[in-house]
Amino acid sequence: MTTVIVMLEELGTLVPLTAEEAAARFSAREWTPGGRPRGGVETSWDKDGVGAWIRTSGGGTVSVSFAVWIRDVDESGYFDDLEAAYEEGERVLAGFLPAIERSSFAGRLAEAGRTAEDEDEFIALRRWTLDGRTLTAGVVQHDTDLPVMVVVALEAAPARAGRRGATPAAAGGPSRPSPQARVKPIGFYREMDAHYDAAWGGPVPAPASGEGRYPVAELAGYLASGHPLLDVTELTTDVIGGAFRVPGGSSVLTDGAFVWRADLAEYVGHHRIALPEDFLRAARENGFRVPPADHEVLLPLSVEVGDLLGFRAAP
């Protein structure tokens, strides 16, 4: 817990809070990088069993989150007492809150209210404002089963609320891409969300179905370094064989022409799944380096993709 408090105290001094400066502070405090760079910035860090992630939304909002406790399945691969996990998470959170209230920034904290959406997302929650930013500590469950986690997040703007970090724009799930869409969705497989349109990926491809069609490391790196459009807090699990979990896995990235989920890079790296040939051709033509794009380009794309997936930012 001390490790997290020290980093929060470091991050609280950054004005503005940027991904580059946050990464530099993690490095200076000897956190171990996880090898998930985006835009040239390492975004995944680990120290003393605590995971941390730096995320930047398409609108430029930077958030740094920590998973200070995780209850996953036991060694047998099975665990059926979710209520016990909730209770343990609440105990961990209660033990962590005094450290926040004794920290160097405690005098700058102001209690913030919770929203109706928070009741759906969090099992227990405390939220404060900190010099115009939002500090959240809570017990969260992003799926209907494990893991249950205690998370702490510092955001440079008020948190987005709702399902998986966003709110449905309308009932009935996502709409189909319009003919005027400027980006093409790939890798949004039906096993990940039943509302995904078949045109966005259909069923997840079989393992090794893309074997020999692309250089694995180069393509996985290309996918991982896409520009962030939508930042989603959901922890996703490998739907093929449970080989990996990805924090923020259903977040959306882009190269300006295609959009994909953040966890698609792991499906390429672990399972070498097939991907559309037009996307592979574009990645090759780009030399497996995502082209640069500025805020003025990414912002309208993030709005377009949010509409496409049926989500909107909370007011």
RABELBEL-V623844 format. One line per field, one symbol per residue. ss: DSSP state (H for helix, E for strand, L for the rest). phi: phi as a letter, one per 30 degrees, with the letter a starting at -180 (. if undefined). Layout:
ss=???
phi=???
This chain:
ss=LHHHHHHHHHHLLLLLLLHHHHHHHHHHLLLEELLLEELLEELEEEELLEEEEEEELLLLLEEEEEEEEEELLLLLLLLLLHHHHHHHHHHHHHHHHHHHHLLLLHHHEEELLLLHHHHHHEEEEEEEEELLEEEEEEEELLLLLLLEEEEEEEELLLLLLLHHHLEELLLLLLLLLLLLLLLEELLLLLLLLLLLLHHHLLLLLLLLLLLLLLLHHHHHHHHHLLEEEELLLLEEELLLLLLLEEELLLLEEELLLEEEELLHHHHHHHHLLLLLHHHHHHHHHLLLLLLLLLHHHHHHHHHHHHHHHLEELLL
phi=.eeddeddddddddbddbdddddddddddidcdcibdbhicdcbbbahiccbbcbbdddjdcbbbbcdabccddddibabcdeddeddddddddddeedddcddcedcdbecdccddddddcdbabbbcbhicccbbacbbdbdbddcbcbbbcbdaeddcjdhibcedadjidcdddddecbcdbicddddaddddeddliddddeidceicaddddddddddcdddcbcbdddcceddbidabbdidcdccacjcbbaddddedddddchddbeddddddddddihbdddaceddddddddddedddicbddd
